[in-house]
Amino acid sequence: MVELFLNETGFVGDILTGLTNNVTGSLFLTLLMIMLFFILMTLLFRFPIEFSLVLLLPLFLGFMAATSDFLALGGVVLIYLGIVFAKNFFIK
Amino acid sequence: MMNRKGAGSITQALTIVLAINLLLWFGQIAVHELNPEGNAFFNTVGSLINNYDAGNYTLEDDPLSQLPTGDSSVSVTTGNIFTDAWTTVKGWFLDSTGLSYILNVLSAPMSFLSALKLPTEFAFGLGAMWYAITLFLVIAFIRGDTG
């Protein structure tokens, strides 16, 4: 399942496989670390917290495409993004 | 439009469910693009946006076809004139006023919570809460209440 990122995305795939194989040992922990990093950066630069979703969503979609273990996690992110989408674009 | 709180709340619930449906659908398309042999976790069957599908995920040309139409025929097979009349009247009210579409918002979360293969207890808890709250919102909407 990791080969998908390695073959398709190059640079990002190297980061993901390197983190998984050498540091965390699990794809879940890799995703958690990257997510925490993005959220931390978002808070640090005082962006709205929804801004981190813009960066995290492609990552989640890639994990969801690779293995079905991430369906529930990515689904929760998609549901949250749907609520943000509705609140910002339709409900005024 | 949002002056009455009841009407505003049901509109918000409907909008949020529609947006979640849309985002899940886009996510499914994106996952399929990334990995064609990947996981299919969401199709439009049973969701609100399925009402607008004219086949092969295309829209109808005629916007008027999206308006609800009532079923005026009476079924004579049940043999009971009281239940028959009741069913017909209920079906007419639900369909011709568009209330059945609004009531569909009640069942919407169950379709996508189960499609995401979430634990059944989790889906049950969230679904039960959603059913109760949205039912109250629908009642408030019908009554024109302030919520």
Interface residues (C-beta under 8 A of the other chain):
Chain A: L4 E8 L61 G62 M64 A65 A66 T67 S68 L71 A72 G74 G75 V76 L78 I79 L81 G82 I83 F85 A86 K87 F89 F90 I91
Chain B: T11 Q12 T15 I16 L18 A19 I20 N21 L22 L23 L24 G27 A30 V31 H32 L34 N35 G38 N39 F41 F112 A115 L116 K117 L118
